[in-house]
């Protein structure tokens, strides 16, 4: 039985449409078709070119763990693509916990000269899965007691304090600090299950990773910055790349084409990007780079960009507008002057066009479903080219010409 909230007749239609959409996005294996516009007031008209299945939208809460949510969403779509009709939502907090353990050890061994934060990168997921396996979300949700949402503020302060204390002790690396570190994680996230059952079958995290059939060596990161050689591997120079993972550096047009053709051929893509721009508005369901339009910003985003953020008002969010022409030089300027920063990981599941033929990627976020497209937003080609940090996809999703140049 559903207990409907008190809503007036004027809002009844809006509520029922939202409820219908919410039901559709929470049905595994079904297309999660968004609305044909980015907000109720919008005059944008989006038409589908390609659109692939995704599991339900999650909410990372007040944490900096988007990299885990987005990459696992991507891998869940990979399972659907590979034939698993109803894949389990995988445990984001299992990945987060194991990554904390690894990054803390590196931080201590490097005398605090590496980054220790809530952030991470897409290649952290294969690192964890290959070493520690994976578990379903319902076997380890990372919520303690009556908590219904995530907030890692206190936990991170405790972890950071302990790791800093250890690396500054001047007494080498003790065996006790790891035990104490694990106790903090147990207190805030819960103890990791060493074994669990699904449909009467017992699994360990390692055997479950084998059972679902994902080969972590099949995935590759692509980026595009002119301070590295093209078609060569480079370290992604962002603070959250604590594991020093590498990406293939490709020309900007190849980066966009790689994403577009992957979608054409049935592959979705994990997307790392700068979302601090005025033109990125989750509440408006749109990310654009207006050429002339003024965007009024009221309020501010939280430090992890893990909510709808500041209120952003502009005619450009209502009516299609001319956008900045983005080339490799313009993109590199943003990276070099630090206005392009590594803020957020998301999941690209489709390609759409507006009524003027402008291309947009449909992006699944991890900030809940309170915005009009119910957890999704449309990202213009210009915004993607300007503010992408990297993309992560299956090697077979890389189109043949690029695959050959990269010797994949």
Secondary structure, DSSP 8 states (H G I E B T S, - for coil): --------HHHHHHHHHHHHHHHHHTSTTS-----SSSSTT-----EEEEE-------B--BSS-HHHHHHHHHHHHHHHHTT-TT---B-HHHHHHHHHHHHHHHHHHTTT-S--SS---THHHHHHHHHH---BGGG-----TT--S-B-HHHHHHHHHHHHHHHTSSS---SHHHHHHHHHHHHHH----S-EEETTEEE-HHHHHHHHT--GGGEEEEE--TTS-TTEEEE--STT-TT--EEEE--HHHHHHHHHHHHHTT--EEEEE---STTEETTTTEE--BSS---EEES---TT--SS-SEEE-GGGTS---B----HHHHHHHHHTTSS---EEEEEEEEEE-TT--EEEEEE-SB-S-STTSSEEEEEHHHHHHHEEEEEEEGGGS-HHHHHHTT-
